[in-house]
Amino acid sequence: MTAENSALPIVDLRSDTVTRPTPAMLEAMFAAPVGDDVYDEDPSVRRLEEMAAARFGLEAGLFCPSGTMTNQIAIKAHTEPLSEVICEQTSHIYLWEVGGIAFHSGASVALLPGQRGRVTAAQVEAAIRPENLHYPTTQLISLENTHNRGGGSCYALEDLQAISEVAQRHGIARHLDGARIFNALVATGQRSEDYGPLFDSISVCLSKGLGTGVGSVLLGSAAFIKKCKRIRKVMGGGWRQAGYLAAAGIYALENHVARLADDHRRAARLAEVLRAQAYVAEVLSPETNLVIFRLHDHQPAADFLATLEQRGIRASSFGPQWIRFVTHLDVDDAMLGRVEEALGAM
Protein backbone atom coordinates (compact mmCIF):
# COMPACT_ATOMS: atom_id res chain seq x y z
CA MET A 1 0.00 0.00 0.00
CA THR A 2 1.45 3.38 -0.95
CA ALA A 3 2.09 6.08 1.63
CA GLU A 4 -0.69 8.25 0.23
CA ASN A 5 -3.21 5.45 0.76
CA SER A 6 -1.84 4.10 4.05
CA ALA A 7 -4.28 6.14 6.12
CA LEU A 8 -7.28 4.85 4.19
CA PRO A 9 -9.08 1.63 5.09
CA ILE A 10 -8.45 -1.41 2.91
CA VAL A 11 -11.14 -1.98 0.27
CA ASP A 12 -11.50 -5.75 0.51
CA LEU A 13 -13.31 -7.15 -2.52
CA ARG A 14 -12.04 -10.72 -2.13
CA SER A 15 -15.29 -12.03 -0.67
CA ASP A 16 -18.37 -11.07 1.30
CA THR A 17 -17.06 -13.41 4.01
CA VAL A 18 -14.67 -10.67 5.15
CA THR A 19 -17.51 -8.60 6.62
CA ARG A 20 -17.43 -7.81 10.33
CA PRO A 21 -20.36 -7.37 12.72
CA THR A 22 -21.65 -3.80 12.92
CA PRO A 23 -21.76 -2.01 16.29
CA ALA A 24 -25.52 -2.61 16.48
CA MET A 25 -25.03 -6.32 15.75
CA LEU A 26 -22.34 -6.56 18.44
CA GLU A 27 -24.70 -4.90 20.90
CA ALA A 28 -27.37 -7.51 20.09
CA MET A 29 -24.81 -10.29 20.57
CA PHE A 30 -23.70 -9.07 23.99
CA ALA A 31 -27.33 -8.74 25.10
CA ALA A 32 -28.36 -12.22 23.93
CA PRO A 33 -29.95 -14.66 26.38
CA VAL A 34 -28.00 -17.92 26.16
CA GLY A 35 -27.93 -21.48 27.44
CA ASP A 36 -26.32 -24.79 26.55
CA ASP A 37 -27.38 -25.64 23.00
CA VAL A 38 -26.31 -29.29 23.26
CA TYR A 39 -29.01 -29.55 25.94
CA ASP A 40 -31.43 -27.58 23.71
CA GLU A 41 -31.38 -24.80 26.30
CA ASP A 42 -30.19 -21.81 24.28
CA PRO A 43 -33.18 -19.53 23.58
CA SER A 44 -31.31 -17.40 21.04
CA VAL A 45 -30.33 -20.44 18.98
CA ARG A 46 -33.90 -21.73 19.05
CA ARG A 47 -35.24 -18.36 17.98
CA LEU A 48 -32.81 -18.11 15.06
CA GLU A 49 -33.60 -21.65 13.89
CA GLU A 50 -37.35 -21.06 14.11
CA MET A 51 -37.12 -17.67 12.42
CA ALA A 52 -35.06 -18.95 9.50
CA ALA A 53 -37.28 -22.00 8.98
CA ALA A 54 -40.46 -19.90 9.04
CA ARG A 55 -39.08 -17.57 6.39
CA PHE A 56 -38.76 -20.45 3.96
CA GLY A 57 -41.93 -22.28 4.89
CA LEU A 58 -40.10 -25.19 6.51
CA GLU A 59 -40.58 -26.77 9.92
CA ALA A 60 -37.20 -26.62 11.62
CA GLY A 61 -33.63 -25.37 11.48
CA LEU A 62 -30.17 -26.37 12.70
CA PHE A 63 -27.58 -23.69 13.46
CA CYS A 64 -24.06 -24.74 12.44
CA PRO A 65 -20.62 -23.11 12.27
CA SER A 66 -20.35 -23.07 8.47
CA GLY A 67 -22.11 -23.56 5.16
CA THR A 68 -19.77 -26.41 4.32
CA MET A 69 -20.99 -28.20 7.43
CA THR A 70 -24.67 -27.59 6.67
CA ASN A 71 -24.23 -28.79 3.09
CA GLN A 72 -22.31 -31.89 4.10
CA ILE A 73 -24.73 -32.75 6.89
CA ALA A 74 -27.64 -32.49 4.44
CA ILE A 75 -25.90 -34.65 1.83
CA LYS A 76 -25.07 -37.27 4.48
CA ALA A 77 -28.68 -37.29 5.70
CA HIS A 78 -30.14 -37.62 2.19
CA THR A 79 -27.79 -40.29 0.83
CA GLU A 80 -26.04 -43.55 1.64
CA PRO A 81 -22.91 -45.24 0.27
CA LEU A 82 -23.31 -46.46 -3.34
CA SER A 83 -25.69 -43.59 -4.07
CA GLU A 84 -25.15 -40.52 -6.27
CA VAL A 85 -25.63 -36.76 -6.05
CA ILE A 86 -26.53 -34.76 -9.17
CA CYS A 87 -25.10 -31.22 -9.26
CA GLU A 88 -23.65 -28.65 -11.62
CA GLN A 89 -19.97 -29.21 -12.35
CA THR A 90 -18.76 -26.02 -10.66
CA SER A 91 -20.94 -26.39 -7.56
CA HIS A 92 -19.49 -25.39 -4.21
CA ILE A 93 -20.37 -28.79 -2.73
CA TYR A 94 -18.13 -30.42 -5.35
CA LEU A 95 -15.27 -27.95 -5.90
CA TRP A 96 -14.80 -26.21 -2.57
CA GLU A 97 -15.73 -28.64 0.21
CA VAL A 98 -12.58 -30.81 0.22
CA GLY A 99 -14.18 -33.85 -1.38
CA GLY A 100 -16.63 -33.99 1.49
CA ILE A 101 -19.26 -35.93 -0.47
CA ALA A 102 -16.86 -38.86 -0.81
CA PHE A 103 -15.34 -38.48 2.67
CA HIS A 104 -18.54 -38.12 4.69
CA SER A 105 -21.16 -39.85 2.57
CA GLY A 106 -19.36 -42.37 0.36
CA ALA A 107 -21.48 -41.13 -2.54
CA SER A 108 -20.70 -40.64 -6.21
CA VAL A 109 -21.32 -37.35 -8.04
CA ALA A 110 -22.93 -36.82 -11.45
CA LEU A 111 -21.67 -33.49 -12.79
CA LEU A 112 -23.74 -31.45 -15.24
CA PRO A 113 -22.47 -28.55 -17.39
CA GLY A 114 -24.49 -25.47 -16.56
CA GLN A 115 -25.13 -22.04 -18.00
CA ARG A 116 -23.34 -19.86 -15.46
CA GLY A 117 -23.95 -22.60 -12.91
CA ARG A 118 -27.61 -23.18 -13.73
CA VAL A 119 -28.90 -26.52 -14.94
CA THR A 120 -32.24 -27.43 -16.50
CA ALA A 121 -34.91 -29.95 -15.60
CA ALA A 122 -34.15 -31.84 -18.82
CA GLN A 123 -30.48 -32.16 -17.87
CA VAL A 124 -31.36 -33.38 -14.40
CA GLU A 125 -33.82 -35.96 -15.67
CA ALA A 126 -31.31 -37.29 -18.21
CA ALA A 127 -28.73 -37.73 -15.42
CA ILE A 128 -30.94 -39.86 -13.18
CA ARG A 129 -29.56 -43.39 -13.13
CA PRO A 130 -31.75 -46.26 -14.35
CA GLU A 131 -32.02 -49.33 -12.17
CA ASN A 132 -28.85 -51.30 -12.89
CA LEU A 133 -26.52 -53.38 -10.73
CA HIS A 134 -23.51 -51.50 -12.12
CA TYR A 135 -24.76 -47.99 -11.34
CA PRO A 136 -24.99 -45.94 -8.16
CA THR A 137 -28.52 -44.99 -7.14
CA THR A 138 -29.50 -41.36 -7.68
CA GLN A 139 -30.64 -40.12 -4.28
CA LEU A 140 -30.09 -36.35 -4.29
CA ILE A 141 -30.26 -33.34 -6.59
CA SER A 142 -28.36 -30.32 -5.27
CA LEU A 143 -28.67 -26.80 -6.70
CA GLU A 144 -26.80 -23.60 -5.80
CA ASN A 145 -28.54 -20.22 -5.77
CA THR A 146 -26.91 -17.80 -6.25
CA HIS A 147 -24.12 -19.66 -8.00
CA ASN A 148 -20.61 -18.59 -7.01
CA ARG A 149 -18.69 -19.77 -10.07
CA GLY A 150 -21.48 -18.45 -12.25
CA GLY A 151 -20.80 -14.94 -11.01
CA GLY A 152 -23.70 -14.72 -8.57
CA SER A 153 -26.24 -15.97 -11.10
CA CYS A 154 -29.84 -16.59 -10.04
CA TYR A 155 -32.35 -19.28 -10.95
CA ALA A 156 -35.78 -18.31 -12.24
CA LEU A 157 -38.47 -19.68 -9.94
CA GLU A 158 -40.13 -21.60 -12.77
CA ASP A 159 -36.84 -23.41 -13.49
CA LEU A 160 -36.55 -24.44 -9.84
CA GLN A 161 -40.15 -25.63 -9.92
CA ALA A 162 -39.48 -27.73 -13.03
CA ILE A 163 -36.42 -29.38 -11.47
CA SER A 164 -38.31 -30.00 -8.23
CA GLU A 165 -41.11 -31.70 -10.17
CA VAL A 166 -38.60 -34.04 -11.84
CA ALA A 167 -37.10 -34.93 -8.47
CA GLN A 168 -40.46 -35.61 -6.86
CA ARG A 169 -41.61 -37.74 -9.78
CA HIS A 170 -38.53 -39.94 -9.38
CA GLY A 171 -38.56 -39.97 -5.57
CA ILE A 172 -35.25 -38.09 -5.28
CA ALA A 173 -34.41 -35.67 -2.47
CA ARG A 174 -33.78 -31.99 -3.24
CA HIS A 175 -31.13 -29.81 -1.55
CA LEU A 176 -30.42 -26.12 -2.05
CA ASP A 177 -27.04 -24.63 -1.29
CA GLY A 178 -28.41 -21.19 -0.52
CA ALA A 179 -25.22 -19.60 0.76
CA ARG A 180 -26.30 -16.37 -0.94
CA ILE A 181 -30.00 -17.12 -1.24
CA PHE A 182 -31.02 -13.72 0.12
CA ASN A 183 -29.02 -12.05 -2.66
CA ALA A 184 -31.10 -14.07 -5.13
CA LEU A 185 -34.36 -13.14 -3.41
CA VAL A 186 -33.55 -9.43 -3.36
CA ALA A 187 -32.35 -9.42 -6.97
CA THR A 188 -35.31 -11.36 -8.41
CA GLY A 189 -38.12 -10.28 -6.12
CA GLN A 190 -38.90 -13.93 -5.36
CA ARG A 191 -40.45 -14.87 -2.01
CA SER A 192 -38.53 -17.02 0.44
CA GLU A 193 -41.67 -18.94 1.43
CA ASP A 194 -41.99 -20.21 -2.16
CA TYR A 195 -38.76 -22.16 -1.70
CA GLY A 196 -39.96 -24.46 1.08
CA PRO A 197 -42.17 -26.63 -1.16
CA LEU A 198 -39.37 -26.95 -3.72
CA PHE A 199 -36.63 -28.38 -1.47
CA ASP A 200 -36.27 -30.99 1.24
CA SER A 201 -33.35 -29.05 2.73
CA ILE A 202 -31.94 -25.55 2.37
CA SER A 203 -28.59 -24.24 3.63
CA VAL A 204 -28.58 -20.51 4.42
CA CYS A 205 -25.32 -18.69 5.18
CA LEU A 206 -25.36 -15.80 7.64
CA SER A 207 -21.70 -14.75 7.37
CA LYS A 208 -21.58 -13.54 3.77
CA GLY A 209 -23.78 -10.66 2.63
CA LEU A 210 -25.76 -10.69 5.87
CA GLY A 211 -22.63 -9.70 7.74
CA THR A 212 -22.38 -11.99 10.76
CA GLY A 213 -19.04 -13.31 11.95
CA VAL A 214 -19.89 -17.00 11.66
CA GLY A 215 -22.71 -19.43 11.02
CA SER A 216 -25.17 -21.07 8.65
CA VAL A 217 -28.60 -22.59 9.24
CA LEU A 218 -29.79 -25.86 7.71
CA LEU A 219 -33.55 -25.97 7.14
CA GLY A 220 -35.95 -28.85 6.58
CA SER A 221 -38.71 -30.92 8.15
CA ALA A 222 -38.66 -31.58 11.89
CA ALA A 223 -37.80 -35.25 11.30
CA PHE A 224 -35.01 -34.37 8.88
CA ILE A 225 -33.44 -31.81 11.23
CA LYS A 226 -33.60 -34.31 14.11
CA LYS A 227 -31.57 -36.72 11.98
CA CYS A 228 -29.18 -33.94 10.97
CA LYS A 229 -28.55 -32.96 14.58
CA ARG A 230 -26.99 -36.38 15.22
CA ILE A 231 -24.79 -35.96 12.15
CA ARG A 232 -23.73 -32.50 13.33
CA LYS A 233 -22.74 -34.05 16.65
CA VAL A 234 -20.51 -36.71 15.08
CA MET A 235 -18.87 -33.99 12.95
CA GLY A 236 -17.98 -32.11 16.13
CA GLY A 237 -20.58 -29.43 15.53
CA GLY A 238 -22.33 -29.50 18.88
CA TRP A 239 -21.78 -26.21 20.66
CA ARG A 240 -22.70 -24.68 23.96
CA GLN A 241 -23.56 -21.00 24.50
CA ALA A 242 -23.92 -20.43 20.75
CA GLY A 243 -26.66 -17.89 21.34
CA TYR A 244 -24.16 -15.04 21.18
CA LEU A 245 -23.51 -16.04 17.58
CA ALA A 246 -27.17 -16.79 16.89
CA ALA A 247 -28.09 -13.29 18.04
CA ALA A 248 -25.98 -11.90 15.21
CA GLY A 249 -27.96 -14.04 12.77
CA ILE A 250 -31.25 -12.81 14.20
CA TYR A 251 -30.10 -9.22 13.86
CA ALA A 252 -28.96 -9.86 10.28
CA LEU A 253 -32.27 -11.41 9.23
CA GLU A 254 -34.13 -8.47 10.72
CA ASN A 255 -31.87 -5.68 9.45
CA HIS A 256 -29.47 -6.70 6.69
CA VAL A 257 -31.56 -8.33 3.96
CA ALA A 258 -33.05 -5.34 2.13
CA ARG A 259 -29.68 -3.55 2.10
CA LEU A 260 -28.25 -6.26 -0.19
CA ALA A 261 -29.70 -4.17 -3.03
CA ASP A 262 -26.93 -1.63 -2.32
CA ASP A 263 -24.31 -4.33 -2.87
CA HIS A 264 -25.95 -5.27 -6.17
CA ARG A 265 -26.00 -1.64 -7.28
CA ARG A 266 -22.30 -1.25 -6.52
CA ALA A 267 -21.47 -4.48 -8.36
CA ALA A 268 -23.32 -3.23 -11.44
CA ARG A 269 -21.34 0.02 -11.26
CA LEU A 270 -18.03 -1.84 -11.06
CA ALA A 271 -18.98 -3.94 -14.09
CA GLU A 272 -19.74 -0.78 -16.03
CA VAL A 273 -16.36 0.71 -15.15
CA LEU A 274 -14.53 -2.52 -16.03
CA ARG A 275 -16.15 -2.72 -19.47
CA ALA A 276 -14.64 0.66 -20.29
CA GLN A 277 -11.07 -0.51 -19.60
CA ALA A 278 -8.94 -1.58 -22.56
CA TYR A 279 -7.15 -4.25 -20.52
CA VAL A 280 -10.44 -6.06 -19.70
CA ALA A 281 -11.43 -8.71 -22.24
CA GLU A 282 -14.75 -9.84 -20.80
CA VAL A 283 -17.11 -9.05 -17.93
CA LEU A 284 -19.88 -11.40 -16.83
CA SER A 285 -23.00 -9.32 -16.34
CA PRO A 286 -23.55 -9.21 -12.57
CA GLU A 287 -26.94 -10.37 -11.33
CA THR A 288 -26.15 -9.84 -7.66
CA ASN A 289 -22.99 -8.86 -5.76
CA LEU A 290 -20.29 -10.79 -7.66
CA VAL A 291 -18.35 -9.30 -10.57
CA ILE A 292 -16.31 -11.80 -12.59
CA PHE A 293 -14.08 -10.52 -15.37
CA ARG A 294 -11.22 -11.66 -17.62
CA LEU A 295 -8.09 -9.66 -18.36
CA HIS A 296 -6.39 -9.55 -21.74
CA ASP A 297 -3.20 -11.60 -21.85
CA HIS A 298 -1.03 -8.47 -22.01
CA GLN A 299 -2.27 -7.62 -18.49
CA PRO A 300 -1.08 -10.49 -16.25
CA ALA A 301 -3.54 -11.19 -13.47
CA ALA A 302 -0.82 -11.39 -10.79
CA ASP A 303 0.46 -7.92 -11.73
CA PHE A 304 -3.08 -6.55 -11.77
CA LEU A 305 -3.80 -7.85 -8.27
CA ALA A 306 -0.45 -6.60 -6.98
CA THR A 307 -1.12 -3.11 -8.33
CA LEU A 308 -4.52 -3.04 -6.68
CA GLU A 309 -2.93 -4.18 -3.41
CA GLN A 310 -0.50 -1.27 -3.59
CA ARG A 311 -3.52 1.03 -3.81
CA GLY A 312 -5.18 -0.55 -0.77
CA ILE A 313 -7.60 -2.75 -2.74
CA ARG A 314 -7.84 -6.53 -2.49
CA ALA A 315 -9.43 -8.92 -4.98
CA SER A 316 -9.31 -12.62 -5.81
CA SER A 317 -7.95 -14.64 -8.71
CA PHE A 318 -10.74 -16.76 -10.20
CA GLY A 319 -8.84 -18.82 -12.75
CA PRO A 320 -6.27 -18.00 -15.44
CA GLN A 321 -6.67 -14.26 -16.16
CA TRP A 322 -10.02 -14.20 -14.36
CA ILE A 323 -10.64 -11.91 -11.37
CA ARG A 324 -13.52 -11.73 -8.88
CA PHE A 325 -14.78 -8.62 -7.10
CA VAL A 326 -17.40 -9.07 -4.36
CA THR A 327 -19.34 -6.13 -2.95
CA HIS A 328 -20.66 -6.32 0.60
CA LEU A 329 -21.61 -4.58 3.82
CA ASP A 330 -18.11 -3.21 4.44
CA VAL A 331 -17.73 -1.54 1.01
CA ASP A 332 -19.40 1.86 0.77
CA ASP A 333 -19.71 4.36 -2.07
CA ALA A 334 -16.54 6.22 -1.07
CA MET A 335 -14.57 2.97 -1.28
CA LEU A 336 -16.21 2.22 -4.61
CA GLY A 337 -14.92 5.55 -5.87
CA ARG A 338 -11.38 4.59 -4.90
CA VAL A 339 -11.71 1.33 -6.84
CA GLU A 340 -13.03 3.15 -9.90
CA GLU A 341 -10.09 5.56 -9.73
CA ALA A 342 -7.58 2.72 -9.42
CA LEU A 343 -9.09 0.81 -12.36
CA GLY A 344 -8.93 3.90 -14.54
CA ALA A 345 -5.27 4.46 -13.65
CA MET A 346 -4.04 0.97 -14.61
N, C-alpha and C positions, 0 to 999 in steps of 0.2 A: 504494500500500500504506500503510495507516495506521501510525502510530508504534507502536501496541501490537502489530502483527503484523510489524514490520520485522525483528525478530530471528529470526523463524520462516522456515524454508525455503519457497520457492514450491511450491504444490501445482499441478503442471502436468498438466492433464487434456486438453490439446489433442490429443495423439496419443501412441501408444506408441513413436513414432520419437524422442521426446525422451529416452529412456533413455540412461544412460551406463554404460560398463563398470564392473563391480564391482572392488574391489581384487584379488580372486582371479582374475578374468578378466584384469586388467592384468598380473598376475604371470605368467599363462600366455602372454600375448602377448610379454612381454619375454624369456621363456625359449624361444621358438619357434625351431626350426631353420629356416633359410630359404635360398633360392637364387633364381635368376632364372626366374620363371615363364614368360616368353616362350620360354625354352629348355627348358621342362618340367623345371626343375631345383629347384623349390621343394617339399620334402617335406611341409611343412605344408599347402600348397594341395592337393597330391595326396591327402593323408589326409582333408582335409575333403570333397573332391569324392567320394572313394570311400565315405566314411562316410554322406554324405547320400544317395547313390544306393542304397546297400545298404538303407537304412531303408525306401525306397519300392519296393524290388524292381526297380530299374532298373540299367542297366549302367554308366552313366558320369555325371559331373557337370562343370559349368563354373562356376567362381567368377567373379562379376562385381561391379562396384561397386554396382549398384542393381537393384531389382525392375523398374523401367521398362526397363532395359537387357535383363534376362533375358526379359521378356515380348516386347519388340520383336525381339530376336534370334530367338526361337522363331517368332513370326509370319512374319518374313522367311524363315526356313528352311522353313516349311510351305507358303508361298504363292508366287505369282508375280503380276505385273501382270495385270489383267483377271480376277482371282479375287475371292472374297468370303469374309469371316469372319462367322460367326454368333455373336452374343453378346447378353447381356441389356443393355437400353438404358442402365442406369446402371453398367455395368462400368468398372472402373478403366482397362482398356486403351483404352476409347473416350473417357471423360470426362476423365481425368487424366494422359494421356501425350502431350499437345501435338499431337494429330493424327498420332501416330507411324505408325499403320497406313498412312495415305495417304503420308506423307513417306518412310518407309523401304521400304514394300512395294508401293506403288501398287495397293493392294487396296481393294475396296468393303467396306462393313459392313452386315449385315442385323441390325437391332436388334429384340429381342423384349421385350415387357413381362413382367416377372417378379413373383412374389410375394415381396416383400422380397429381390429380387435373384435368386431361384431360378426357373429355367425348367424345363419338362417335356419329356420325350422326344417327346410329340405336337407340341408347339410347334416343336421343333427339326426334326422330320421335315417339317412343313408349310413350313418356311422354306428347305429345300434346293431349289436352283434346278433346274428341268428343263433338258434339253439344248435350247438355243435360241440362235441367233446374236446375239440382242439382249441376252442376260443374261450377267452375270459367272458364273464357275464356282465353285460352293461347294467350298472346299478345306480349311476349318478351322472347327471348333467350339471356342469358348473359354468356359470356365466359371470362376467366381470363388468360392473357398471358404476362409475365411468371406467373406461379401459385405459390403464396407464400407458402401455406401449402404443396404444392407438392415439396418444396425444389427448387424453381426457375425453374420448368420444362417448356418446350417449346412445343407448338403445331407444328406439321408438316403442311405446307401450304395446302397440299391436304386434310388433315382432316378438316381444317377450311373451305375449299371450299365445302366439302361434307355437313357440317353442314349448311353453308349458303344456299346451294341449297335446303335443306329440309325446312328451314325457308321461303325462297321465294316461294316455291311451296305451302305452307300453308298460305301465307300472314301474316307471323309473323315477327315483327321487330327484329333486331340483334344489340346487344350492346357488345362492347369489353372493359373490364376493363384492360387497357394497362398501369397500373401503372409502370411496368418495361418492356414495349414493346421494348424499344431500346436495353435492354439486350438480348431479344429474337432475335431481328434482327441481332445484332452483332454475337451472338452465332451460328445462323443457316445460315447466309448469305442471308436471305430473304430480299426482297425489301419493303420498307414502302409503296410505291405507289400501291403495290398489295393488300394492306389491304382495301383501300377505297371501292372497289366494293363488298367486303365481309361483310361490316358492315354499318348499318345506323347511328351509333354513336360510337365514340372511345374516351376514357378518357386517357390522357397522363400525367403522373406525371413528374414534373421538379425537385422536391426536394428530390429525392432518388439518384440513381446513377449519375444523371446529375449534382447534386451538388448545386442547388440553395437553397435559404433559405426558400422559400415558393412558392406554386402555382402548379396548374394543368390546362390543356387546354382540353375542351370538343370540339370534332370535329363532323361535320355532314353537311347536306345540309344547304343552306342559310335559307330556310323556317323553318327547324328544330331548328337551332340556334336562330332564331328570337323568336320562342316559348320558348326556354330554357332561354333566357335572362329575360323574365318576371318571370319565376320560380326562377331564381337566385335572382331577386329583392325581391320577397316575402320571400325568405330564408335569407334575410339580406346580400346578397352577392354583392350588388352594391358598387363599391368603386371609389375613386376619382383619385388622382395622382398615379395610380397603375403602371405607366410606369417605375418607379424605380425598381419595382419587375419584370416587364416584360422584362426589359433590361437584367436581370440576365438569364432569360429563353432564350432570343435570343443568348446571349453569350454561354450558355450551348449547344444549338442546333448546334452552329457553331464550338465549340471547344471540347466538352466533350463526344461526342458519340463514336468515334473510340477508345478512351482510356478505354472504358468499357471492352475491351479484357484483359487489365491488371488485372482488378478485377476478371475476370473469371479464369485467369491463377493462381492467388493467391488462389482462392477458391479450385481449383483442387489440389494445393500443400497442403493446409490444410487437405483436405480429405485423401490424401496419408499418411500424418503424423498420422492422427487419426486412420487409419486402422492398423497401426503398434502398437497401444497401447493396452495392455492387458485389460484395464478397459473399452474399447469401444466395445459394442456388435454389433453395426450396423452403417453403414454410407450410407446415400443415395447418389448415384453418382451425383455430382453437374453438372448441365448443364449450369449454369450461375454463379451468385455471391453469392448464398446461399448454406451453408453447414449444413445439418441437420443430427444429429447423436444421437444414443441411448447409454446410459451408462449401464453397468452391474449393477445389484441390489446391489452388494457389494460396489459400488461407488455412494453414494447418490448425486443426482444432486445439491442439495443446498450446500453441502460441496464442490463439484467441482467448482461451481460458486464463492463461497466465497474464495477459494484458488486462483483462477484466479484473483479475485479482489485485493487480497493482493499483487499480482505480477503486478498490474497496467493494467489488462486486463478485459474488460467487455464483457459479452455475455448474451443471453436470454434463459430462460426456454421455451420449446416449447411443453409441455405436460409432463406427468409422465416419468422421466428419459430421456427425449428428450431435446437436446440443439440445438440452432441455432447460427451459426456464419454467419455474412454478411460482405463481403469485399466491399470496396468502395474507393472513391477519397481520403479520409483522412487516409488510411492505406497503407503504403509503404513497400518495401521489408525489410527494417531494422526492422520495427514493426512486420512483418511476422516472422522474425527470432526470435524475443522475444517470440512470441506465440509458435513457434515450441519448443523452449527451455523449456518453462513452461509446455507444454504438456508432454514432455519427462521426466520431473522431478516429475510428479504426483505420 
